[in-house]
Amino acid sequence: MNWLTSVTTVLQLLPSIITAIRAIEEAIPGKGLGEMKLAAIREILESASGQVSMIWPLIEKAIGVLIGLFNKTGVFTKS
């Protein structure tokens, strides 16, 4: 998969990734659980498509950026 295809795929997945992040955060609030929440998102996405593993590093980075943004803007509050 070339870089442009990878980036396009991650961008297309963003709405679903954001929905997954919000759902997991709502279901399991609190800090210190980020690794478990990230693992859950990965397992969910990989169960939907085995091809996710090929672009997981990009998805993981996107999730990190989104979580940082949500924390900075108050979408998620650190409790």
C-alpha positions in Angstrom: 0.0 0.0 0.0 1.5 3.3 -1.0 1.6 6.3 1.4 -1.2 8.2 -0.4 -3.5 5.2 -0.2 -2.6 4.7 3.5 -3.3 8.4 4.4 -6.5 8.4 2.4 -7.7 5.2 4.2 -6.9 6.7 7.7 -8.7 9.9 6.8 -11.7 7.9 5.7 -11.7 6.0 8.9 -11.5 9.1 11.1 -15.3 9.4 11.7 -15.4 5.8 12.8 -12.3 6.1 14.9 -13.7 9.2 16.7 -17.0 7.4 17.3 -15.1 4.4 18.8 -12.9 6.7 21.0 -16.0 8.5 22.3 -17.9 5.2 22.9 -15.0 3.6 24.8 -14.4 6.8 26.8 -18.0 7.0 27.8 -18.2 3.3 28.7 -14.9 3.3 30.6 -14.1 6.8 31.9 -11.0 7.7 33.8 -7.3 8.2 33.3 -4.6 5.5 33.4 -6.6 3.2 31.1 -5.4 4.5 27.8 -3.4 1.4 26.8 -6.4 -0.8 27.4 -8.7 1.5 25.5 -6.3 1.7 22.6 -6.0 -2.1 22.6 -9.8 -2.4 22.5 -10.0 -0.1 19.5 -7.3 -2.1 17.7 -9.1 -5.4 18.4 -12.4 -4.0 17.2 -10.9 -2.7 14.0 -8.9 -5.8 13.3 -11.9 -8.0 13.8 -13.7 -5.9 11.1 -10.8 -6.2 8.7 -7.5 -8.0 8.9 -6.0 -5.3 6.7 -6.1 -2.9 9.6 -2.8 -4.3 10.9 -1.0 -3.0 7.8 -1.9 0.6 8.7 -2.2 0.2 12.5 0.8 2.5 13.1 -0.9 5.3 11.3 -4.2 4.7 13.0 -2.5 4.6 16.4 -0.8 7.9 15.7 -4.1 9.4 14.6 -5.7 8.2 17.8 -2.9 9.8 19.8 -3.3 13.1 18.0 -7.1 13.0 18.5 -6.9 12.2 22.2 -4.4 15.0 22.7 -6.7 17.4 21.0 -9.7 16.2 22.9 -7.8 16.6 26.2 -6.5 20.1 25.3 -9.9 21.4 24.1 -11.9 19.9 27.0 -13.8 17.3 25.0 -12.4 14.8 27.5 -11.7 15.9 31.1 -9.0 14.3 33.0 -10.6 13.0 36.2 
